[in-house]
Amino acid sequence: MRAQTKLGWILFGYGIVAFGIGYVALRFALVLPPGRYAVMQGLAVATVACIVIGAFAYLIAATFTRRLASLAEQANDVRQHPALHAVEVGGGGDEVAAIARVVNDLRARLTDGEEARNQLVADVAHELRTPVAIIRGHLETMLKGAEELRPENLLPLLDEAKRVSRLIQDMRDLNLAESGRLRLDREWIAFAPTLDEIVSILALEAEDKDVTIRTEGEWGGELYCDPARLKQVLVNLIGNAIRYVPEGGNVLVAYEASPGELRFRVTDNGPGIAPEHLPYLFKRFYRVEASRNRMSGGTGLGLAIAKEFVEAHGGSIRAESALGEGTSFHVVLPLFPLHP
């Protein structure tokens, strides 16, 4: 049976009442002796019934019209200033109140989205401020003749240009992943050789800090994934561990396969992370220590990118840490794609 609205049920109920009153009035007029008085009495009862029904119908229509007008006015205020207004129409759980709840839900989402966009713009502007200032400062110095145009003087400019280019590329990849539009070029690859390749790439950075990187695992199988994205995840997690572990520290990458999935973890014996920071580790531009700059703490996008790339493969990632004991990132990836 087709669902009826509450207003429809109310009007239907009043229609039944009106029919009943009219029927009683008619029967009353028919059973009385013929005469002008009996007919007039029946007509009077019918007239009163019509007046009562009309009054009830007017009150119902006026009430709903007034509430709908209030809803439209408040919705317009929400459209213009979503952060300052909310819709309130009362009336319990009827359809108008349900529409108000939907409008308030859309308002909350719109407000959250606007805040996220504003924060993103502020974060990007903050990250770009320093490299742009460095490039501008060096160029102005050269133009004034205080610094010669020599290759060694151009190296800082090249480094900062690369940093800006990497930030832009990271932001692009992150936005594609968050919107579900990241393209994955999957193929079968052997995980162990891929991990060894990444460790060898990061070995020089580890040697500079006297950090030891170890791998543990005997699984020699293959993983169906996007090799470039998987390598980026490994680089971000292992590089992050090397960056934050103290000199002489240790980084362990352990992996194992279980039915249908590959598990690996990156563990360091660094200072650890306080519990209040753990829920925000995978947020873009988030740094545990606000005092860290981009030179020592990266762009703040590495963990966010790792999370999005892992989830794009249908996997999951989580962090565990204790102050003074180190940090561990646990990754689970399906051996086979969830969708063809």
N, C-alpha and C positions, 0 to 999 in steps of 0.2 A: 504494500500500500504506500502511495506517495506520501512523503512526510509533509505535514502541514505546519505552518508557522504558528507561533503562539497568538499572534494578532488574528490570524484566520480562525483559529479555534474559538477565540473570544467572540468574534462577530458571529460565527456559526452558532455558538451557545445563545447569544442574544436573539438570533433569528428563531431558534426553537422556542424561546420564551415568548417572543412576539406571536408566533403561530399559536401557541397554547392559549395566550390571553385572547387573541382574536376568536379562536374556536369556542372558548368558554363564553365569550360575549355573544357570539352568534347563537349558541345553544340556549343561552339565557333568554335571548329575545324571542326565540321560537317557542319556548315552553310556556311563556306567559300568555294570558288571554289577549286576544287581539285588541288593539287600542293604541291610541297615540302615546299614552304614557309608557307602555311597555317598549314600543319601538324607540322612543326617545331615550329611554333608560339604556337599551342595548347600544344605541349609537354613542351615548355618553361614555359607556364603558370602553367601547372600541376606540373612541377619541383619546381618552386618557391613556389607554395602552399605547397608542401611536406616539403620543407626546412623551411618555416615559421612555419608549424605545428610541425615539429620536434624540432625547436628551442624553441617554447613555452613549449612543453612537457618536454624538457630537463631542462628548467628554473624552471618549477613547481617541477619536481622530485628533482632537486638539492636543491631548497629552503626547501622543506619538509624534505629531507634527512639531510640537515645541521641542521635544527631545531630539528629533532629527535635525531641526534647525540649529540647536545648540551644538550637536555633533559636527555639523558642517562648518560652523563658525570656528570651533576649537580645532578641527582638522586643518583649516586654512592657517590658523596661528601656528600649528605644528609644522606645516609646510614651510612657513617663512622663518620660524625660529625653533627648530626641533629641540635644541638644548634647553630652552627656557619654558616650554609648555608641555603639558600632558593633557590627555582627554579624560574628562570625568562627566558621565551622564547619569549615573545611578541606575536604579531600576532593576537591580538584581541580575538574574541570568537570562533575560530575554534577548531578542535579536539585536536591538540597538546597543545594549551593553556588550554583546559579543563583537559587534563592529568596532566599538570603542577599544576593546582589548586588542583587536588586530591592529588598529591604528597605533596604539601605544607600543605594540611589539615592533612594528615597522619604524616607529620613531626611535626606539632604543637601538635598533640595528643601524639606522641612518646616523645617529649620534656617535655610536662606536666606530662606524666606518669613517666618519669625518675626523674623529680624533686620531684614528690610526693613520689617515692620510696626512694630517697636520704633523703628527709625530715623525712620520717617514720623511717628509720634506725637511723638517728641522734636523733630523739625524743626518740626512744626506748633505745638507748645507754645512753642518758641523764637520763632517768627514772631509769635505772638499775644501774647506777653508784653509787648512794648513798647507796642503800641497800647492794650491793656487798661490798662496802668499809666498811660498818658497820660490816658485817659478818666477813670479813677478819681481820679487826682490833681486834675484840673480840677474834677470834681464835688465832691470833698471840700473843696477850696478855696472853692468857691461856697457850700457848706453852712455853712462856718465864717464866712462873711461877709467873707472877705479879698478876694474877687473878685466883682464885680457880674455879675448875670445879663443880659449885653448881647450883641447879635448877634455883635460882633467876638470876644467871649470864647467863643462857642459854635462858631466856625468850626474851631478845632483839633479839637474833639470830632467835628464832622461829617467832617472829613478822615480822622480815624482810623477812624471807623465805615465810611466808604467803602473804606478800605484793607482792613479786615477782611472786608467784604462781597466785595471783589474777590478776596481770597485764597481765600475759601470757594468762590466760583464757579470760580476757576481749578482748585482741587483737584477739584471735581466734574467739570469737563470733562476733566481729565487722567485721572481714574480711569475715566471712561466710555471714553475713547480707548484706554487701556491694556488694558481688558477686552474691547475689540472691540464695545462697545455704543453707541458714539457715533453719533448719527443725523446723516446728511448730507442736507441739502435741496438737491440739485443743480439747477442750471439753467445755461443758456448765458449767459456774460457776456463782455464785451470786456475783455481784460486791461489794455491801456494806460490807458483811462479809470479803471479801478479803482486802478491804481498811482498815477496822478496825484491821485486823491482822497485816498489815504493820505498822500502826500507833502505835500499842502496842509494836512492835519490836523496833521502833525508839524512844519510849517514854523515855527510860533511857538516851539516848544521848541528847534529848531535855531537860530533867530535869537538866542535868549537866550544861546547859547554861541558865536555867530558861526560856526556850522557851515554849510557849503554842501552842499546835497543836489542831485545831478545824476542824471538818468535817461538811459539810452542804449538804443535799440531802435526798430526800424521795423515790428515785426510788428503788424498790425491785426486779427488773427484773434480767435476766441472760444474760451473754455475752459469745459468742462462740469464744474462744481465747485459746492461750497457757498460762496456769496459771503461769508457771515459768517465762516466758518472761514478762507478764504483771506485776508480782510482782517486777521484776527487774526494770521496768520503774518507778513504784511507789517509790521504794526504792531510786532510783537515783534522782528523782525530789524532793521528800520530804527531803531526806538526804542532798541534795544540798542546799535547802532552810534553813534547820537547821544550816548548816555549815556556811553560810554567813550572816545570820541574827544576829544582835547584842544581847547581853545578855538581857533577859527580853522581847525579841521580840515575834512576833506572826506569825504563819504559818496557812493558811486556805486552806483546800482541799474541793472544792465545785464541785458537779456533778449533772447532769440532763440528761434525755433521751429525744430524739426527734425521729420522725419517721425514723427508720432504723439506728440510730447512738447514741452513747453515748459520751457526752461531759463532761470533767472535767478539772479543773484548779488548779494549786498549786500556791498560792500567799503568799508572805512574805512582811514585812514592813522594809526590810533591806535598805542598802544605795543606792540600785539601780545600774543600769549599764548605762554607757555612750552610746549614740547612735552609735558611731563609732565601738563599740565592738559587738553590736547585730548581725551583719551578720556572725560573726565568732564563736558564742557561741557553735554551734554543730560540730565544727571542732575538730578532735582528738588532744589531748594534749594542747588545747588552754586554757589559763587562763587569766582572765580579768586583774588580777594584777600579773605582772611578778615576783614580789617579793615573792609571796606565794610559799611555798615549798610543797612537797607532803604530809607532815604531816598535814598541815592546809588546803590544797586545793585539796587533793585527787590526783588521777593519771591524771586527765584531760580527762578521757574517758567516764565519767558518762553520760554527755549530748549527746555525739556522739552515745553511745549505746542506750540510750532512743529513739533517733530519728530513728535509724535503726530498732529497734524492733517495734516501732509504725508503721513505713512505711511498714514493713514486713507483718503487719496485714491489710494493706490497709488503714491506717489512716494517720493523719497529726499532726504535732506539730509546734508551733511557740512561740516566746517569746515577751513579752511587758515589758518595764521598763522605769522608769524615775528617774533621780538622786534625792536622798533624799526621794523618795516615795515608793520604793520597786520594786519587780519584780514578774511577773506572767507568768507561762507557761501554754498554752492552748493546750489540746489534744483532738482530735476527732477520735473515733474508730467506725467502722461499727459493728452493732450488729450481722450481719451475714457475713460469709466470702464472699469475692468477687469472689473466685473460690472454687469449691468443693474440 
